[in-house]
């Protein structure tokens, strides 16, 4: 049988390719193809590299000002970057949140590096951001200057935007105007308000209720000031996706980007629908398969492609909170969770590869039944 494994990462445990390799090691009786998937966040560069892109590395400004080594992928005139590599929670020093001061400047520097590599189409995968700065750091990383009432540059971070009096975009890298920018984001939140970047995502980055109010007010002020330099930004602040990644979505839209669902961007990149159609059975998954997954995470995108092609699909995960009915409604013929084999979360995460091998062995024995529409 032809089995396609299209798995996302198990966060904190294994990357998507590592998950796929562990499963494949148990599928010894069948022809196996693996393809990495992602929802536009972490794992997007891996997906690009798997289909022939070349890795590039560059030193950029991290979320709290330190230098971090970030990678991106290029292929001809196209580049794929992950903002998490430059401005993400995972690259915070000691993992300590900085909700008021974290910056997206490094993401702007990554975009500049992609331009330096000759890219005329840049896909920005967002997700896992540490910042709530409205993408001001992105603009600064590309040459804009954010000034206070005395003409001095304000510090990086969302809270400092309360002091911005002028945004000078005269030094903004002109190459962005000749570049197609794709904002790969499933998030459709606006920048401001109760569904905005600060209110919805700020607490995930360590923001208290007081911090959320401070950040939302500072972002609103930033939009007002920026509107003097860039007409139409008030409308962009209300656009779907402007609140993605702490407002990096807003900055991308200011730069002329168009938003596409992250799962769709990665599927197009890897030609996933065609590979699904050629398979007899598809296996997908992620670390936690839950209600949030149903909102458009990578495994649901894979399941939708499989259902459209009439190919059975199985989910594998670290844990699941979905009911059997919800899993069936999502298209899954079965769900295998590591927690069913190892209830200790720490042991499950550290031993994920071996547990996935065991699940692969189980699927190996019943693959024909799944392909015929049965549930062993």
N, C-alpha and C positions, 0 to 999 in steps of 0.2 A: 504494500500500500504506500501511497504518497502522503506523508504527513508534514504539514507546515506548522512550524512553531513560531509564533509571533508574540513574544512576551515583552512587557515593560519591566522596569527594574522592581526589585523588592527592596524598597528604601531602607537604608541602614544595614543591608545584608548583602545583596548581590545586584550587579548590573543586569540589564536586560539580556545581553549576550551570554552572561554567566548563567542566568536562569535557563536560557535555551540549551546551552551546552550540557547542563546537569540533567535536564529532562531527556535530551537526545541520547545520553549515555545509557538510558534504560530502554530505549526504543530500538533494540538490536535486530528485530525481524523485519524492519520496514525501511523504506527510502525516506530520509528526513531532510528537509530544507529549513533553515532558520532565517528569519528576517527580524531585525530589531524594530520596535515600534515605540512611540512616545506620544504625549499629548501636546507637544510643542515646548515642553519644559526640558528638564534634564533627560538625556537620552537622545535628544534630537541630533546632536553632532555625531553620536555613535551611529545613528541610522544613516546619516550622510556618508560617513566613512565606510560603512558596509556596502554601499553601492558605488564606490569608486572615487569619492572625494578624497582630497589630500589634507592631512592635518597640518595646521600651522599653530605656533605658540607665540605668545607675546606677553610682556609684562605690563600690567595695567594697575590702576588705582583700585584697591579693594574697598569694601563697603564702609570701612572706618578710616580710610586714608593710607593704609599699609599697601605695599606692593604685592600683587599676587600674579602668579603665572596662569594665564588663561589660554585655552585652546579654542580654535574654530576650524571649520572645514571649507575648502575651496575646490571648485571644479570649473575651469575656464573662467567665465565672467560671473559665476554664481558663488555666493558664500552663505554658510549657515553658522549662526552664532547662538550661544546660549547665554542669556544675561546672568543666570545663576553662577556661571563660571567666574564672573567678574564682580557681581553685586549680590550674591546669594547668601542665604542663611548659613549654608555649609562652609563658606569661606570667612565667616566672622572669626576674629581671633578668639580662641578658646570657646567658641560657640556662644559668646556673650551677646545678647541682643542689644541693639542701639537704635531704638525706635524713632528717636527725635533727630539723630545725627547721621544715620546711615545714608549713603549716597549711591546714586546710579552712575557716577562719573565714569567708572571703569567700563560700563556698557557702551557709553559714547566713544571711549577710546578703542573698544573692540570694533565698533562700526568703522572708525577711522582706519584701523589696521586692515579691515576688509577692503576698504577703498584703496588703500596703499597696495593691496594685492591685485588691483585691477578689476575688482568686482563692480558690476553694474546692476546686479540683482542680489539683494541681501535679505535673507530670512532671519528674523529675530525671534527665537524661541524664548518665551517668557514663562516664568514660574519659579517658585522658591526664592523670591527676592527678599532682601533684608531691609530695603528702603521704603519710605513713603515720602518721596520728595517730588512727586509730580513729574518725574523725568527731567527735572532741572539739571541734574547731574549729567544726563545724556547730552543735553544741549551744551553744557559747559565743556564736556569732553570733546565736543565737536567744534569748539571755538567761540561759543557765546559767552558773554560776561554778564553776571548778575550783580548789580551794584546797589549800595545803600544810598541814603540821602546825601552822604558826603562824597559819593563817587568811588568809594572803596568796594572791593569785591566782598560779598557776604560769605560766611563759612558754608561748607557743604551741609546737606541734610534738610529734612522737611521743616523742622521748627524754625530754622533761620530764614525761611521764605517770608516770614512775617515782617522782616526788615527790608525786603527788596523794594527799591524805588524805581529801578530802571533795568530793562533787559536789553543789552546791546547785542544785536544779532549780526552786526556788520562783519564780524570775524568768523561767522559760521561757515564751515567747510562748504564751498560752492558745489562740490562734486555730488552732494546729496540730492541736488535738484535734478541731476541727470541719472539718478539711480532709482530702480524699482525697489521699494522696501515693503516687505511682507511682515505684518505683525501676526505671528502664529500664536493665537490665544483663543481658548474656549470661553474665557471669562468675558461676560458682556456688561459688566458694571460700568457706570459712569465714573467720573473722577471725584465728584463731590456729593455730599449729602448722606442720607441714611443707607444708601446702597453704594456709597463711594469707597474709594481706596482706603481711607483711614478707618471708617466705621466698620467695614466688613473684614478687611484683611489686617488692619493695624494690630489688633490683639494677638494675632498669630505671630507677630514680630516683636512682641513684648510690650506693646502700648497699653497703658492703663486707660481708664475712662477719661481722665484728665488729659492724657497725651492725645487721645483720639480727637478731642475737642480742639486742642492746640493745633494739631496737624491739619484738620479739616479747614479751620479758619485760615491757616497759613497758605494752604493750597488755593483757597478761594481768592486770597489776596494776590497770589502769584498769577493766577489766571487774569485777574483784572489788570495787573501791571503789564503782563505779556501782550494783552490785547492791543496795547498802544503801539507795539512794535510789529505784531503779526495779526492783521485783521482776521476775524472769523474764529478766533480760538475759543470764544465763549460757547459756540456751537460744538466745537470739537470736545470740550470738556464734558458735554452732555452725551457724546456719542457712545455707542456700545463698544466696550473694550478700553475706553479711556482710563478706567480705574485699574486695569491689569498691571500687575507687578509694581504696585505702589505708585502708579501714575506713569510708568514708562510707556504704557499704551498711549497716554495722552501725548507725550513727547514724540512718539513714533508717528502719530497722526499729524502733529504739527509739521513733521518733516515730510509729510506727503504719503505716508504708508497707507496701505489698505489691509484690513483685518481679514484673516481666514482662520477657520477652526484649526487648532493645532493638530488634531488627529488627522484631519483631511490633508494638511500640508505634508505630514510625514508619510501618509499613505501614498500620496502622489509621488513623493520623492523616491520611495522604495518600490513603486509599482505593485503595491500590495493586492489590489483587487484581481489583477491577472494571476498572481501567484496563488491566491485563494481559489480561484476558479479551476486551477490545475491540480488542486489537492483533493484527496479522498477524505481527509480529516484535518481539522485545524485545532491547534492548542494555543490559547492565549492566557493572559493573566497579569497580575500585579500584586504587590505586597498585601494590600487590604482591599478586598472586594466588598463594597458597601454602597449605601445610598448615594454617596458622592460620586462613585464610579458611574452611576446611571446618568449623571449629568453631562457625560461626554468624554470620560476618560478613555485611554487608549484601548483597553480590552473591549469596551462597548463598540468602539469603531470597528474593531476586528470582527466582533460578533455580527454586526450589521452587514459587513461585507460578505461574511460566510452565509448568512441567511439569504442575502440577495442572490448568491451563487448556488444556493441549494446544497451547501456543504455543511455537515455536522461540525459543531464547534464545542470544545471543552474548555472550561476555565480552571486554572491552577492559581492558588494564592497562598499567602501566609496565613490569613484568616479571612472569614467572611461573616458578615452580619445580615446577608440577604436571605430571605425565606426561600424555600424551594420554588414557590410560585413566582417570586420576583426573578429568580435565576432563570426559570423557564421562559418567562415573559421577555427577558433580555436576549433569549436565543440559545442559552447554554443547555446542551444535552446532559451535562454533569458538571459538578464543581468539586475539585479536590483541594483541600486545605491542609497546609502543614500542621496546623493546630490539632487536626484529627489524629495525627501521628505522634505529636509531641506537644503537650499542653503547656510546658514551661516556655514562656516567650523568649527568654534569653537563650535557652538551648536550641529552640526552633530557629532563631536568627543565626546563631553561630554554626549550626549544623544544617543550614538550609540546602546546601548542595547535595548532601547525602539523602535528605528527605525527598528532594525533588527527583533524585535518581530512583528512589523506591516508587514514587508516583509514576515516573516514566515506565518502570517495569510493569506496574499494574495496567497502565493504559496499553502498553505493548501487547499484553495478553488478551485484551478485550477490544482491540482496535477494529477488527472486522465487525463486531457487533455494533459498535458505535456508528461505523460507516453505513450499516444497513438500517440505522434508525432505532436500534434497540438500546436500552439502558441496562447494562449488566448489573 
